């Protein structure tokens, strides 16, 4: 968002998304192979179970 009269307006959702993207980039760069879906969920702190069957 654009600064307002010398004070920056913070978008907390955008900042959280940027932090999660950074965490994912760090995990991917440290991994020897591609990250599994489970690894990505762990990095992004996703707590839902994936239903593979449908």
CNS distance restraints for C-alpha pairs under 8 A (distance, minus, plus):
assign (resid   1 and name CA) (resid   8 and name CA) 7.81 0.50 0.50
assign (resid   1 and name CA) (resid   9 and name CA) 6.24 0.50 0.50
assign (resid   1 and name CA) (resid  10 and name CA) 7.18 0.50 0.50
assign (resid   1 and name CA) (resid  11 and name CA) 7.22 0.50 0.50
assign (resid   2 and name CA) (resid   8 and name CA) 6.97 0.50 0.50
assign (resid   2 and name CA) (resid   9 and name CA) 6.91 0.50 0.50
assign (resid   3 and name CA) (resid   7 and name CA) 5.75 0.50 0.50
assign (resid   3 and name CA) (resid   8 and name CA) 4.36 0.50 0.50
assign (resid   3 and name CA) (resid   9 and name CA) 5.93 0.50 0.50
assign (resid   4 and name CA) (resid   8 and name CA) 6.02 0.50 0.50
assign (resid   4 and name CA) (resid   9 and name CA) 6.77 0.50 0.50
assign (resid  10 and name CA) (resid  15 and name CA) 7.85 0.50 0.50
assign (resid  11 and name CA) (resid  15 and name CA) 6.28 0.50 0.50
assign (resid  12 and name CA) (resid  16 and name CA) 6.13 0.50 0.50
assign (resid  13 and name CA) (resid  17 and name CA) 6.24 0.50 0.50
assign (resid  14 and name CA) (resid  18 and name CA) 6.16 0.50 0.50
assign (resid  15 and name CA) (resid  19 and name CA) 6.23 0.50 0.50
assign (resid  16 and name CA) (resid  20 and name CA) 6.27 0.50 0.50
assign (resid  17 and name CA) (resid  21 and name CA) 6.15 0.50 0.50
assign (resid  18 and name CA) (resid  22 and name CA) 6.16 0.50 0.50
assign (resid  19 and name CA) (resid  23 and name CA) 6.25 0.50 0.50
assign (resid  20 and name CA) (resid  24 and name CA) 6.19 0.50 0.50
assign (resid  20 and name CA) (resid  43 and name CA) 7.87 0.50 0.50
assign (resid  20 and name CA) (resid  44 and name CA) 6.10 0.50 0.50
assign (resid  21 and name CA) (resid  25 and name CA) 6.15 0.50 0.50
assign (resid  22 and name CA) (resid  26 and name CA) 6.19 0.50 0.50
assign (resid  23 and name CA) (resid  27 and name CA) 6.22 0.50 0.50
assign (resid  23 and name CA) (resid  43 and name CA) 6.68 0.50 0.50
assign (resid  23 and name CA) (resid  44 and name CA) 7.57 0.50 0.50
assign (resid  24 and name CA) (resid  28 and name CA) 6.06 0.50 0.50
assign (resid  24 and name CA) (resid  40 and name CA) 7.12 0.50 0.50
assign (resid  24 and name CA) (resid  43 and name CA) 6.21 0.50 0.50
assign (resid  24 and name CA) (resid  44 and name CA) 7.08 0.50 0.50
assign (resid  25 and name CA) (resid  29 and name CA) 6.07 0.50 0.50
assign (resid  26 and name CA) (resid  30 and name CA) 6.22 0.50 0.50
assign (resid  27 and name CA) (resid  31 and name CA) 6.19 0.50 0.50
assign (resid  27 and name CA) (resid  43 and name CA) 7.33 0.50 0.50
assign (resid  28 and name CA) (resid  34 and name CA) 7.14 0.50 0.50
assign (resid  28 and name CA) (resid  35 and name CA) 6.47 0.50 0.50
assign (resid  31 and name CA) (resid  35 and name CA) 6.99 0.50 0.50
assign (resid  35 and name CA) (resid  39 and name CA) 5.76 0.50 0.50
assign (resid  35 and name CA) (resid  40 and name CA) 6.29 0.50 0.50
assign (resid  36 and name CA) (resid  40 and name CA) 6.27 0.50 0.50
assign (resid  37 and name CA) (resid  41 and name CA) 6.12 0.50 0.50
assign (resid  38 and name CA) (resid  42 and name CA) 6.17 0.50 0.50
assign (resid  39 and name CA) (resid  43 and name CA) 6.23 0.50 0.50
assign (resid  40 and name CA) (resid  44 and name CA) 6.09 0.50 0.50
assign (resid  41 and name CA) (resid  45 and name CA) 5.73 0.50 0.50
assign (resid  41 and name CA) (resid  46 and name CA) 4.85 0.50 0.50
assign (resid  41 and name CA) (resid  47 and name CA) 7.50 0.50 0.50
assign (resid  42 and name CA) (resid  46 and name CA) 6.22 0.50 0.50
